[in-house]
Amino acid sequence: MKTSWRSASLVASAAAVLALTTACGQEGGTSSVGSQNVGATAAAGGYGGVGSGLGTDTSPSPTASSTAIGQGNLGAQSASAGKLQVSANPEIGDVLTDATGLTLYRFDEDTAEPPKSNCNGDCATAWPPVPADDASAGAGIDKALLGEVTRADGTKQLTIAGWPAYRYAKDTKAGDLTGQGVGGKWYALAPTGKKASVASLPGLSTRNDPSLGEIVVDKNGMTVYRFAKDKAWPEPVSNCNGACLEKWPVVAPVSSNDTKGVQKKGLMSFTRSDGVKQQTVNCSPIYTFAADKKPGDTNGQGVGGTWYAVRPDGKMVGVSDK
């Protein structure tokens, strides 16, 4: 359903108010708008490079005889992937992991069409290829993207959209991303087979903040806020105008199909008094904060006692429900 809000006064007829209330509160509203351990060879530049900021690896290039990998970790790195999972990361978006939560990576010197792994020899120590056997698609993963490629040693390696998948030996627990950006050629896999990035995030989604709990973020992974002085009923009204908008930019309209984890009820856009279209969650206008410089920042929380991060149901974090 497409819903657009017309400027209306509170003296509108009871029928018009009823229509607005129904549109704002109903469900489903949309906006208007045998495995070998593998690692990069020194020649390939896959070791010791500076990462993208999530993990910087400055250790010397490992060799098959010198890499310090515990036998327990070696076994884990060689294990079957099991049911693949999607893990949301505030800095690089959705990341593909194996059933134990270990991050899966791709190598820029490989090819997807046709699938081919170019990570062999000493590469085997740092970047274990993920076995193709027993790998399956979990929630949010298109099983049609899963495949396999025969490696030089005859083993079968899992591919995602054609890209051979690897683990990183220095990732020792679920959620580790120490391989991200290593050598400028190793990157975490997104569920689509592309390099994980915030560009892969939906228009609106959620993330678990260690202090605030589950909160809404925009397509760039930036925290979304509400202004306590705004109104949601009988129609959305923004009271942040002029200079306020320089600090609190509006979130542009987002299709309900381009959201994940956000309540659909009252998820729509409206036209502001300045003619700009703005997105709402549960009919409440939403914004980002100019002082948040990177995904994961929540500098706007509680500012002026009127600005708060948004929960998936559209309520303000830290404001008691009344």
Disulfide bonds with the S-S distance in Angstrom:
Cys24-Cys283 1.67
Cys119-Cys123 1.60
Cys240-Cys244 1.91
